[in-house]
Amino acid sequence: MGSYAYRYCMCFTRKFRSPDAHPPPDVRDAHATAAAAHGDDGLRRFLDDVQRERPSEADRILAVLSGGAAGGIARFVGRSPAHAVPSLDDFFGFLFSPDLNPPIDNKVHQDMSAPISHYYVFTGHNSYLTGNQLNSDSSDIPIIEALDRGLRVIELDMWPNSEKNHVEILHGGTLTAPVDIMRCLKSIKEHAFTASTYPLVITLEDHLTADLQAKVAEMIRETFGDLLYVPSSDTLNEFPSPEALMKRIIISTKPPEEFKKFRKAQDNQNDSEKAAKLGEEASLRRIDSNAEDSDDKDELDEEDDDESEEEDPKFQPDTACEYRKLITIHAGKPKGHLGDALKVDPDKCRRLSLSETQLSKATISHGADIIRFTEKNILRIYPKGTRINSSNYDPINAWSHGAQMVAFNMQGHDKPLRLMQGFFRANGGCGYVKKPDFLLNAGPNGKVFDPKAEMPVKKTLKVKVYMGDGWRMDFSKTHFDAFSPPDFYARVGIAGVPADCVMKKTRTVEDQWVPVWDQEFSFPLTVPELALLRVEVQEYDMSEKHDFGGQTCLPVMELKQGIRAVPLHDRKGNKYKSVRLLMRFELL
């Protein structure tokens, strides 16, 4: 038991007691029930009935709790010696430890043998930018940071340097400073598999002449060596699986001859008939990567952005072939209207790109077509060009229509990015999350999932917020309030399909570093497979904006049942050293 002293009105001192965290009634009752049973039978029943642990996991936990693991729980929490049944303090210490009692599993547990198109993939947009989309520096540091967080799709925009003899990475048509491509490739190789052993995809936005394409092909081969996956055939009728491509790097871009044809078409725009036809096709393309999205056009392939107006005299089939050989995921060049672009070719699979605005419009008129397309092919969504400050968009609409690569600005530390980070904590944080079955298989009469349809409640998530602790260790005593301990409240809610979205809050606990709320909330879910549990802690301030006290976002279907320690993160997604909540989850 300690105390905190705060100066008030310059000459007065206020003292506040700072008690240790004490077990809530539910923890006391669970411990009493376990202690009343013979041997470890009570503990095992608690792990089976309350925590819903697998038998193998229950055995591991029992070894820790009862002293079989070199001193038991006392070895971890540093309290009383180990006993057959741990003391109440040790039992509480175990439950309130995120390392020993986490809210989700940290191991890959999904089937990883299906084609890549059956998975959501953790995807970045303009991965080399350090800040905004207009005039920030390009660097390999954001790439390294993203890979260390588990990102599995890196985007590089390739442009010729001023002498047209080398390749630089930058956001074309802006004031962003370039970075050398070799620096990026070397950093990618070094950090590609530090956070995940599953395949890394590099999407290349290509603005190069044929001789520079050949140069890039050589650099990629020499840099990545055996890590580089080179497909055995020119086109694939099904993508390889993440399991088959473990610790491999794969390339995604458009084939060079398509690049050539598009540039020829640009030069023929003086012909009125061809210009009219090209105008229709151009409605499917984003010509300027920084232009505001059109209000009535469909842009379908980002790799057609910012093409050079110059004719390429060095284009040679042999040179193009070496570059083309490296491409595993082909970014096709759709013709005509959106419905035509979404048609599925039974003989090959490809990748299509849509802006967030394009997706919003497309899901209204072609929602079912998009879902059918993503059963076999890959759909990549990217931020609209007006997001100059590197902000992000709500990813739920894209996920609920089967889009696998929902590309985000990883430097845009906002609510959508927190949702993205939470979503990809699933499946051990490997960067690949299996899509729900209803997005992979059509129902009777070919009917596909409609996320806007009225649906019955499938699951109900019950969440109890017991208490929180750790701020007193991670923050100064005046961080939240100069004159008293903080007044914390928690916000708990669901992000998912529109019918499931809601936020609720606890009462505010005044002048406490260890707030005890002991409040329960219930969330009916129509699509639990896409639902995310949002948790935020705020410090109430009567006169100013409330202070941020931590957040986390967790996939509902990954939550471990029972009483769990939930670590909180800062706004950027970095986990605090000590800040955590004690919560209880039941999925009925």
N, C-alpha and C positions, 0 to 999 in steps of 0.2 A: 504494500500500500504506500503510495507516494502522494505528492501534491504538486500543483502548479501555481506559481504566484504571478499575477498580472498587475502592472501598474495602471492606475486609473486616476484621471484628472491630475496627473503629474506628481501628486503628493500622497495618494492613497494606494494601498496594495490589497488586491483581492486574492484569496487563496481558494483553490478548488481541489477537491480530492480526486485522485486518479487511481481508481481501483483496478486490480487485475481483471482479466476476462474470466467470468465464472460460467460454469456449465448451465445452459438453459434447462427447464424442467424436462423436456423430452429426452435430453441426454442423460439426466439423472435417472429417469425412469428406465431407460434402456440399460444403463449400467446396473441398476438394482436387479432387474430381471435376469441379466446375464450372471450376476454374482450369486443369485439364489440357486442356480442350476448346478449340477455336479460337473466338476472339471471344466472342460472347455465347451460343454454342450450348450450352455447359455449363449456364449459368444458365437458359436456356429449358427445357432438359431437366429441370432441378431443379423449375422451376415447373410443368411439365407432369406429370411422373411422381410427384414427391413431394407437391407442394402442390395438385395437381389444379386449377390455376387456369384460368379461361376465357381464350381467346386475347386478348380485349381487355384483361382484367385483367393478363395476363402482359406485354403490351406496356407497360402503365402502370408496372408494377413494374420492368421492365427499364430504362425511362427513369430511374427513381429510382436504381436500383442502379448503372447504368453512367455516370451523369453527364449524361444528356440533360435532366434537370429542373433546370436552373440550379445545377449543382454536384453533382448526384447525392446519394448517401446522406450524403456528408460535410456537406451543407447541413443535414441533419436531426439527425445524431448528433454532429457536431462533432469528428470524428476525422481520419483521413488524407484526403488529396486523392482526388478521384474517378479511377478507372482504368477500363479496359475491363472488367476483372473486379475487383470491390471487394476490398479487403484482408479478411483473416479478421475483424478487429475490426469493420469496417464491415458485413460480412455478418452477423455475430452481432448487432450493434447494430440492424440492420434486423429480424431475426427476433424480437428481444426487445422490440420496440416495439409496444405495443397499438394505437397510432394508425396505424402503417404495416402491421402484420401481425396484424389482429384475428382472434379465433376464429370470429366469425360476420359475415355481411354486414350492412351498415347501410342497405341500400336495400330499398324495397318491391319484391318480385319475384313475388308471387302474383297470380293472376287476381282482380281486385276487381270484376268485373262481375256476379257472382251475387247473388241476394237476400241481405239481411242475415242471414237465418236460416241461411245456409250458413257463417257465421263465428262463432268465439269472439270475444267482445267484452270488453275490459278494463273491469271494472265495479266501482263502489264502493257501499258500504252506509252509510247515514246520513252522507253525505259532508261534512256541515257540522260534525260533532262534533270537538272538539279533543282529547278524551281518552276516558274511560269512557262507558258508555251510561246512567249513572244521574245524575250531577251535574256533568258537565263543561260548559264553555261551548260555545255554538254560534257559529260564525264563518265568514266567507268565506275565511279563510286556509287551512284544510285543503282547501277546494275548489280554490284557486289552486295549492297544492302538488301536489295530485293531477293536475290538468290539465297542469301542467308536467312531470309524469312520464309523460304519455301516456294517462291514464285517458280512456275514451270514454263512460262512463255515470255520470252524477251523479244522486244521489237527494236530493230535497228533501221534507221532511215539512211540509205546510202546515196551520197552525192559526190560528183567529181570535185576535186579541189580546183583552185583558180587556174592552174596550169593544165588541167584535164589529164594529168598523168598519175593521179593517185586518188584514193577513196577516203572521204571523211564522213563522219556520222554527225548529223545535225538535223534540226527541224527546218526544212526548206521553206524559203520565202519569208523568213523571219530574221530577227537580229540575234538569234541564239548562236553562241560561239561553238565551233566544231571540236570534235575529238577524233583522233586517229583511229581508224577501224582496227588496226592491229592491237592497240591498247585494249579495246573492248573485247576482242576475241580472246586475248590471253587471259583477261580477268574472268571471262565466262568459263574458260577451260579450268581455271584454278578453283572456282567456287561453284561450278555447275551442280555438284552433288554433295555439298556440305550439309544441306538440310533435308534432302530427299534423294533417294537413289533411282527414282522413276524418271522417265525420259524428259529431257529439256528440249523445248521447241524454240527455234530462233525464226521469227518472222522477219523477212527482209523486204522493206519497202524500197524498190529498186528504181533508181533514176540514172542508171549508168549506160555508157556506150558498151558495145560488145567486147572491146578489148579490156575494159575495166571489169566487166562481168567475168571474163576469163581470169583476170588477175585475182578477183575475189574468190573464185573457185579454187585457185591454187593456194591462196592464203588459208582458206577454210580447211582444205585437206591437210596442209602442212601443220597447221595449229592444232587441230583436233585429232588427227591421226586415227587410231582405232576407235576412238570415242564416237566418231562420225558414222551415222547410219546411212548407207547408200542403198536405195531400193534396187531390187534385182530386175524390175521391169519399169517401163516408162510410165505406165498408169496402173493404179491399184483398183480392184473392185471392192476391196475392204481394207480399212486401215489396220496396221498391226496393233497389238495390245500393249498396254503399259508394262506388263510383266515381260513380254518378249523383248522390250527395248530398254530394260533396266540399264542405267549408266551409259545410255547412248544419247547423242545429240542429233536432232533431226531438223531439217531445213524446210521452211514453208515460204513460198513466194510464187509469182506467176512465171510460167515458162517463157524463155526469151523470145521465141518466135511470135508469141501473142503480143508481146511488147512491141515488136517490129511492125506487126500488122496495124496495131492501133495508131502508131506514129504515121504510117502511110495514109491511114484514113484521115488523120488530121491535115495532111498536106493536100488532100483532095477536096477540101471544103469549098473551093471555088466553083466546083461543079454543083449546080443547084439541086439536082436530084439526089446526089450522094450526100450533100450537106443536110438535106431534110432527113434522110435515113440515119445519118450519124447523129443528128440532133436528138432523135428518139433514143438512140443507144446511149448518148451522152447523159440523158436524164437518169441513167442508172449508175453514173460514176461521179465521184467527187474529184473535180478537176483541180481545185485549189484546196490543199489540206488546211488552210487557215481561213477559208471563206465561211461565212455563216451558212448554215444548212438552208437549202431551198425550201420554200413553203409547199411546193407542189411537185417535187421531183423525187425519184427514187435513186439513191446512190448505193451501188452494190459491191464495188470492189475498190478498197482503199489503195491497193497496189497500182491502180491506174492514176493516182494522184500526181499532180505537178510534173507531168511528162515534159521533157525538153522539146522545144520547137525545132531543133536542128535535126537534119537527116544524119544518119549514122553510116558513113562510108565504110566503116571497118566491120560491119556485121557479116559474119561468115557462119555457115551452118556448123562447121566443125568446132569453132570456138563456142558457139551457143550450146552445142551438145555437151561439152564438159560442164558447163554451168547447170544445164538442165538435169544432168545425171544426179546431181546432189539433192534435188527436190523430192521430198517424200510427200508433203501435203501441198498439192497444187491449188493455187488460188486461181480459179477459173475466170473466164471473161464472159459473163452472161450477156445474152442478146435479147432485145425486145423488152417486154413488160415484166413486171415483178413475178406474175404467175408463171411465166415461161422460165425465168431464172431459177425458180424454186422447184422445177420439175426434177425428179430423181432419175438418174441414168443407171440402169441395172448393171452396166459394165464398168463403171468407174465411180470413184468417190472424189470429192473435192472440198474446197473451203470457199465460203462466201463471206463478204464483209458488209455490214450495215452500220450506219451511225445510230446513236440512241434515238434520234428524232425519226429516222427512217423506220426503225423497229416499231416505235409507237404507232406510226401510221399503218405499217404493214400488218401488225397484229390485229388491227380492226378489220381489215379487208381480207387478209390471207393467213389468219392465225392457224388454221388447221394445216394449210400447206407448209407453213414454217415448221410445225411439229413433225410432219411427215418427212420433210427434208432433213431434219436433224437426227432422224433415226439412223441414217446411214452416212450423211455428210456432216461437215463441221460448219457452224455458223459463228462468226466472230463479230462482236459488237464493240464499237469504239466511241469515245466521247465526241459530242458535236464540237465543231470548230470554234464556237464562241466561248468555250470554257478556257479562256486565256489564263486564268489564275490556277489552272490544273485541278479544278474541282472535279467531282465525280457525280454520277447519276444513280438512281435506285436500280439495283441489279435484279430485283425480284421478277419484273416483267420478262426480262431476258431468260432467266433460269426457268420460269414457269412455261416458256415456249421452247425449251430444249436447247437454247444457245449454250455451246460448250465453252467458248472463249469470250468471256465478258471482260474486255480490256479496261483496266483502271490506271489512272495516274497515281502511282504509289507514293508520290510526294504530296498528294492532296489529302491532308489529314482531316477528313470530315466524316460525318455519320455514315455515308455509303461505304467508305473504305473500311470503317469498323465492322459493318455488316459483312463485307467481303472477307476480312481477316477472320471473323467468327465462323463463317461458312466453311472456310478451308482449314479450320481446326479439326474438322471431321476426318475420319479414316487415318488417324495418327498424324495428321498434318503433313501428309506426303504430297499435297498439291493436286491430287486426283480424287474426285468424289463421284461415285457411281450415280448415274441418273436414276430416278424412280422408274419402276417398271411401266407405269402408265404413260411415260414419255418415250418409251422404247418399243412398245407393242400396241398396235391398234386394237380397239375393242370389237364387239360384234358389228357386222356390216361396215367395217373399216372406220368406225367412229373413233376420233382421237380426243384426247383430254382438252377440256375448255376451262382455263383458269378463271374465266369471268362467269361461268355458270353457277347457279345456286346449288350448293352441295350440302349433304348432311354432315353433322359433326362425326368425325371418325375417331378422334382421341380427345381426352381432356387432360391438360397438364395442371397439376396442383403444385404450387410453389410456396414454401414457407420461408420467410426471411427472419432468421433468429437474431443475428447480431453481426457486428463488424469489429475489426481490430487492425492495428498495424500503422495507422496514421501517426500515432505518437512516436513511433520508431523512425518513420520515413520523412517526416516533416518537422520543421521548427514549431515551437509552441505558439508562435504568432502568425503562422502561415495563413490560417483561415480567419482569425480574428485577433486583433491586437490586444483586446481587453478581457477575453474569456475563452474557454475551450470551445470547440466547434459545435454547431447545431446541425447534426447530420439527418438527412432523410434519404430513402432509397426509392428509385423508380424501377419498376419491373414491368416488362411487357413483351409483346410478340411482334416481330417483323415477318411478313409472309404474304400470301395472297390477300387481296383487300378485305375479305370477310374475316380474316384471322387477326388483323392488325389492331393493336390496342396497347395503351400504356396506363399503368396504375402506380400509385405511390403510397408509401408508408407515412405514418405520422412523423413529425420532426422531434427528435430527442435533443433537448437543450443542454448545453454545457457539458458534453460528454465526449471524451476521446474513444470510449468503448461503448458505442450506442447499442442498446438492446431494443429491438422492435417487436419481435415475436408475432408477426402478422402473416396471414396466409391469403393467397390469391388463387383464383381458378381461371383457366384459359381454355375454352372450347376451341378445338382446331378442326377445320375441314380438310386441310392439306398439311398434316404434320410433317410430311417428308421434306417440305420446303420451308418449314417454320424455324425461326431463330429466336432464342430467348435473349432479350436485351436487359441488361442490368446496369444501372448508373447510380452513383452516390453523389449527392449535392450537399453543400453546406449552405444552410438558409441564411440569407442576408436581407434584413428588412429594408435597407436603403439603397442597396446596389444589386448588381447582377449576382446571382447565387454562384458560389465558388465550386469548381469542379473537384470531386473527391475520388474519381476513379470510375472505370467502366469495364464491361466485358460483354461478349456476344457469343452464344453457344448454340450449336445445332440441337434442336429439340430431340430428334431421334437418336442422338449420341449421348444424351444425358444419362448418367448412372443413377439408378434409383437410390433413395434413402437420404441420409444426412451426409452432406458433402461440404468440403472447404473450397470456396470459389475465389481464386486469385483475381485481383483487379489490375487493370492496365491504365496507363496514361492515355492522353488523346491520340498519340502516335502509335499506340498499340504495344508499347514497351511495358512489360510486366513489372509492377512495383515489387520491391524486395520483401515487404512485410504485409502490405494491405490486402485484406481478404474478408470475405463474408462467410458465415456459417448458414447454410440453406438446406432445405429438404425438398426433394423432387419425387413426385409420383405421376406416372403416365398411365392413365386408365383407359 
